[in-house]
Amino acid sequence: MSMDLIKTLTDPNVVIAVLVSLAVLATFYSLIVPFFERGDLGKRMKSVASEREQIRARERARLAEAQSGRASLRGQNNASIRQIVERLNLRTALVDDNTVNRLKMAGFRSQNALNTFLFARFCLPFLFLLIALVYIFVLGNFVEKPLMVRLFFAIGFAYLGFYAPNIIVANAVSKRQHSIRRAWPDALDLLLICVESGVSMELAMRRVADEIAAQSQPLAEELVLTTAELSFLPDRRAALENLGLRTGLEEVKSVVQALIQADRYGTPIAQALRVLAQESRDQRMTAAEKKAAALPPKLTVPMILFFLPVLVAVILGPAGIQVADKF
């Protein structure tokens, strides 16, 4: 009975049918779910508000430590994962400054997110290796291949598990940066209007975050966090530089440097924002023109494969039918 079940599960026709069914279900899911989704803006803004409270608590703890010499408060994390990370000393082996910055750019700013990332990088290779060994040796796949080739497949699958968390983080960073890049020129225009009307930088960023949230939730989160850091951090320059580090975009870093220079030397912020907003709009237009210019070469192959045969059939089809009727 078990051998028949294993033979059925490893049958290529059954595997193809299952994959096709999953693809059809995924297609229906992707088409139907957007109609039932609710905006999670409120939840995301609530998480940002909790981040602001954490900044406030951290600064109060730092001041208390400076005054009394007591240890600062530590954030609550997943205890089991944190203990595994600390016992295996995974931070020393797998973490550097770039890793922490990438997690922040992906929107994972808590210490618990770092511990989860390290735990995933440690456990997923063994999990993927176990799955590969079961699929190859227990279920009897790739029997015709030599033993070394099958072991190479299993080790390669485990290697993929080691880099799977990095791939997930890279995709999250790419999505956030794309959203921020598209909404950044509009945010600069709104910030310029607020600054020219006499509003302070903190209130201007808060107002822009409220207005830009419908267009880009990641940008709204970053602006709210920058507002919180401007209010509680002792150095305004550090708060502005953190905005550039969390986004990882050159256009944001240029605006941050302009704001730092304006705050240091007392130059008008509105003038710098006007120039930077115009440059951001020009860069967005240049990117759109570049995509439009690259569109004709990309459409050449689909037109040859799909459009031209249909046109030939439509044009020559009636003539072919008439010729067939005569002969």
Secondary structure, DSSP 8 states (H G I E B T S, - for coil): -HHHHHHHHT-HHHHHHHHHHHHHHHHHHHHHHHHH----HHHHHHHHHHHHHHHHHHHHHHHHHHHH----------HHHHHHHHHHTHHHHH--HHHHHHHHHTT--SHHHHHHHHHHHHHHHHHHHHHHHIIIIIS-TTTTS-HHHHHHHHHHHHHHHHHHHHHHHHHHHHHHHHHHHHHHHHHHHHHHHHHHTT--HHHHHHHHHHHHTTT-HHHHHHHHHHHHHHHH-S-HHHHHHHHHHHH--HHHHHHHHHHHHHHHH---HHHHHHHHHHHHHHHHHHHHHHHHHHHHHHHHHHIIIIIHHHHHHHHHHHHHHHHHHH-
